[in-house]
């Protein structure tokens, strides 16, 4: 996914499902300048990591 879409998902009122290598994650923040997104595993906020936006996939 691109950084712009990650920002849209973060700002959305509804839940939009996002995966990181098959793991359901929540987007916590987006650093558009660096193309990085901070995410955490769904149901486990302690499992946070910063990844390139391109590694995220929107689930349809």
TORPA-4810 file (N, C-alpha, C, O; in nm, 3 decimals):
<nodes>
NODE_1_0.085_-0.116_0.000_0.000_0.000_0.000_0.090_0.123_0.000_0.205_0.117_0.042_X
NODE_2_0.035_0.233_-0.047_0.115_0.355_-0.045_0.086_0.435_0.082_-0.013_0.410_0.151_X
NODE_3_0.172_0.530_0.112_0.162_0.609_0.235_0.030_0.686_0.241_-0.031_0.697_0.347_X
NODE_4_-0.012_0.739_0.127_-0.137_0.816_0.124_-0.255_0.728_0.167_-0.340_0.773_0.244_X
NODE_5_-0.260_0.605_0.118_-0.370_0.515_0.157_-0.363_0.480_0.305_-0.466_0.470_0.370_X
NODE_6_-0.243_0.462_0.358_-0.227_0.434_0.501_-0.282_0.551_0.583_-0.346_0.529_0.687_X
NODE_7_-0.257_0.674_0.539_-0.311_0.792_0.608_-0.463_0.794_0.602_-0.529_0.827_0.700_X
NODE_8_-0.520_0.758_0.487_-0.666_0.753_0.473_-0.726_0.651_0.568_-0.828_0.676_0.632_X
NODE_9_-0.663_0.535_0.577_-0.713_0.429_0.665_-0.705_0.475_0.810_-0.798_0.452_0.887_X
NODE_10_-0.596_0.538_0.848_-0.579_0.587_0.984_-0.688_0.687_1.020_-0.738_0.687_1.133_X
NODE_11_-0.726_0.773_0.926_-0.825_0.878_0.951_-0.970_0.830_0.935_-1.063_0.901_0.973_X
NODE_12_-0.990_0.711_0.881_-1.125_0.663_0.853_-1.204_0.636_0.981_-1.149_0.593_1.082_X
NODE_13_-1.334_0.664_0.973_-1.422_0.636_1.087_-1.452_0.487_1.101_-1.470_0.436_1.211_X
NODE_14_-1.459_0.418_0.987_-1.490_0.276_0.990_-1.360_0.194_0.996_-1.252_0.242_0.962_X
NODE_15_-1.375_0.070_1.040_-1.260_-0.019_1.047_-1.228_-0.071_0.906_-1.315_-0.124_0.838_X
NODE_16_-1.106_-0.055_0.865_-1.058_-0.108_0.737_-0.949_-0.208_0.771_-0.849_-0.175_0.835_X
NODE_17_-0.969_-0.331_0.727_-0.875_-0.438_0.763_-0.745_-0.425_0.685_-0.744_-0.403_0.564_X
NODE_18_-0.634_-0.439_0.760_-0.500_-0.429_0.703_-0.418_-0.547_0.753_-0.424_-0.583_0.870_X
NODE_19_-0.341_-0.606_0.662_-0.253_-0.718_0.697_-0.107_-0.681_0.675_-0.074_-0.603_0.586_X
NODE_20_-0.022_-0.738_0.757_0.122_-0.731_0.742_0.170_-0.876_0.737_0.175_-0.943_0.840_X
NODE_21_0.205_-0.922_0.619_0.250_-1.062_0.601_0.151_-1.162_0.659_0.190_-1.259_0.724_X
NODE_22_0.021_-1.137_0.636_-0.083_-1.229_0.682_-0.131_-1.205_0.823_-0.224_-1.272_0.868_X
NODE_23_-0.071_-1.112_0.895_-0.109_-1.080_1.033_-0.198_-0.956_1.032_-0.159_-0.853_0.976_X
NODE_24_-0.315_-0.964_1.093_-0.405_-0.849_1.101_-0.344_-0.744_1.194_-0.306_-0.775_1.307_X
NODE_25_-0.334_-0.620_1.145_-0.273_-0.513_1.224_-0.361_-0.388_1.221_-0.446_-0.371_1.134_X
NODE_26_-0.338_-0.301_1.320_-0.398_-0.167_1.328_-0.289_-0.067_1.298_-0.174_-0.083_1.340_X
NODE_27_-0.323_0.037_1.225_-0.229_0.145_1.198_-0.236_0.245_1.312_-0.343_0.296_1.344_X
NODE_28_-0.121_0.275_1.373_-0.114_0.370_1.484_-0.073_0.508_1.437_-0.126_0.608_1.485_X
NODE_29_0.021_0.515_1.344_0.068_0.644_1.293_0.137_0.624_1.160_0.179_0.513_1.125_X
NODE_30_0.149_0.736_1.086_0.211_0.731_0.954_0.315_0.842_0.946_0.285_0.957_0.979_X
NODE_31_0.436_0.809_0.901_0.541_0.907_0.874_0.554_0.915_0.722_0.631_0.841_0.660_X
NODE_32_0.477_1.008_0.664_0.473_1.019_0.518_0.609_1.054_0.460_0.643_1.009_0.351_X
NODE_33_0.686_1.134_0.531_0.817_1.175_0.481_0.913_1.059_0.464_0.994_1.059_0.372_X
NODE_34_0.903_0.962_0.552_0.991_0.845_0.547_0.924_0.724_0.485_0.990_0.623_0.459_X
NODE_35_0.792_0.733_0.461_0.720_0.619_0.404_0.702_0.505_0.502_0.690_0.389_0.462_X
NODE_36_0.701_0.538_0.631_0.692_0.436_0.735_0.559_0.444_0.808_0.500_0.551_0.821_X
NODE_37_0.514_0.329_0.856_0.388_0.320_0.927_0.412_0.242_1.056_0.473_0.135_1.055_X
NODE_38_0.362_0.296_1.168_0.369_0.223_1.295_0.240_0.146_1.309_0.131_0.203_1.303_X
NODE_39_0.252_0.016_1.329_0.136_-0.072_1.343_0.151_-0.158_1.468_0.260_-0.172_1.523_X
NODE_40_0.038_-0.215_1.512_0.044_-0.317_1.616_-0.050_-0.431_1.579_-0.150_-0.411_1.509_X
NODE_41_-0.017_-0.548_1.626_-0.099_-0.666_1.597_-0.237_-0.646_1.657_-0.251_-0.602_1.771_X
NODE_42_-0.340_-0.680_1.578_-0.476_-0.667_1.626_-0.493_-0.752_1.751_-0.462_-0.871_1.752_X
NODE_43_-0.544_-0.689_1.857_-0.564_-0.760_1.983_-0.439_-0.767_2.070_-0.443_-0.826_2.178_X
NODE_44_-0.328_-0.707_2.025_-0.205_-0.709_2.103_-0.128_-0.579_2.083_-0.030_-0.576_2.009_X
NODE_45_-0.171_-0.470_2.148_-0.106_-0.341_2.130_0.043_-0.341_2.166_0.118_-0.255_2.119_X
NODE_46_0.086_-0.435_2.248_0.227_-0.441_2.286_0.315_-0.488_2.171_0.436_-0.466_2.171_X
NODE_47_0.255_-0.553_2.071_0.329_-0.603_1.956_0.332_-0.495_1.848_0.270_-0.510_1.743_X
NODE_48_0.405_-0.386_1.875_0.412_-0.273_1.783_0.542_-0.277_1.705_0.646_-0.321_1.754_X
NODE_49_0.533_-0.230_1.580_0.654_-0.223_1.497_0.636_-0.114_1.392_0.523_-0.073_1.362_X
NODE_50_0.746_-0.068_1.338_0.745_0.032_1.231_0.791_-0.037_1.104_0.897_-0.098_1.100_X
NODE_51_0.708_-0.026_0.999_0.736_-0.096_0.873_0.715_-0.001_0.756_0.643_0.098_0.769_X
NODE_52_0.778_-0.030_0.643_0.749_0.048_0.522_0.602_0.028_0.482_0.549_-0.082_0.490_X
NODE_53_0.539_0.135_0.439_0.397_0.128_0.399_0.376_0.022_0.292_0.271_-0.042_0.288_X
NODE_54_0.473_0.003_0.205_0.456_-0.092_0.093_0.439_-0.237_0.142_0.395_-0.322_0.066_X
NODE_55_0.474_-0.266_0.267_0.460_-0.402_0.320_0.317_-0.430_0.367_0.283_-0.545_0.394_X
NODE_56_0.235_-0.326_0.378_0.099_-0.344_0.425_0.005_-0.373_0.309_0.026_-0.327_0.197_X
NODE_57_-0.099_-0.451_0.338_-0.196_-0.488_0.235_-0.336_-0.467_0.290_-0.369_-0.516_0.398_X
NODE_58_-0.417_-0.393_0.215_-0.556_-0.374_0.253_-0.634_-0.500_0.219_-0.620_-0.555_0.110_X
NODE_59_-0.716_-0.547_0.314_-0.795_-0.668_0.295_-0.931_-0.627_0.241_-1.000_-0.543_0.299_X
NODE_60_-0.968_-0.688_0.130_-1.098_-0.656_0.067_-1.195_-0.768_0.087_-1.309_-0.759_0.042_X
</nodes>
